[in-house]
Amino acid sequence: MITILKTAENELSTLPQVADGAWVNVINPSAVEIEETYGLGIPLDFITYSLDIDERPRTEKAAGTTLLLLRIPYYQGDVEDIPFTTVPLGIILCYDYIITVCKHEIPFLNNMISKHGQYFSTDKRNRFILQILLGIANEYLDTVRKVNKKVDQIEDRLQKSIQNKEVLELLKFQKSLELLSTALKSNELVFEKMQRTRFFAAYPEDADLLEDVITENQQAIEMTNISGNILSQMMDAFASIISNNQNHVIKVLTSVTIILSLPTLIASFYGMNLALPLQNSNLGFVVIGSLSVSVMLMAGLFFKKMNWL
């Protein structure tokens, strides 16, 4: 899907074709749409790099255009092996317009579009790109908060669990945090390179905004590392809790088995073909039954005192 947008009179409008100062947003393009994008005068590699799920963040220049390749968070769903992962986003700077290319829908870019360009202008290319970069950093922060919320929900279930299901769910989110941390550090290298090469040094406000981007990205890195360390320690702790819960269940079942076996033990003595006390008494069954119940109660109190029940 290709969407061409341009700011006009403080409003974001959709255009039928590319114009100066436009923003071309390309999402999961078909082969025909890739050809159309290539026809705008940009290297084909810039498009394929942005659609390759394994590409790493970097900057490239060719044919008078510049590619900023970054990784952004992407939510795949809780049923996936890795719920939160990262995907490449290509930002291509042409002489007259900007092109963004990604294989998946980007929530924060859709949010920018839905607000009709109230906080940015596509004509101010550098400022617009920096606002996208700041949106990426904020998207990481929001994603880490979502991971922490999911982990808190699993933690509530883990306290009474005797299975490994919840621990395996935590492992999925630990993988997500590791991927987020790796992508953030790779993005940071690109931001620092842009700062060293004075990529946005034309206006002081742009340089300050790049500083904000780097600061937000560093905050996201720290937040991800802290969440990852806490989650790792939590998994170790809850693995021990699950083991203790299983031991408690085994102790309860063992105690109940012993208690229920006592009447059987007493009855087995009276099943022998020997002369036994009370065998000719009408109250024999009542006495033996009472004795069995008493022994069971005594055993139950003993196990209760020993915290086995």
Secondary structure by P-SEA (a helix, b strand, c coil): cbbbbbbcccbbbbbcccccbbbbbbccccaaaaaaaaaccccaaaaaaaacccccccccccccbbbbcbbbbbbcccccccccbbbbbbbbbcccbbbbbbccccaaaaaaaaaccccccccaaaaaaaaaaaaaaaaaaaaaaaaaaaaaaaaaaacccccaaaaaaaaaaaaaaaaaaaaaaaaaaaaaaaaaaccccccaaaaaaaaaaaaaaaaaaaaaaaaaaaaaaaaaaaaaaaaaaaaaaaaaaaaaaaaaaaaaaaaaaaacccccccccccaaaaaaaaaaaaaaaaaaaaaaaaccc
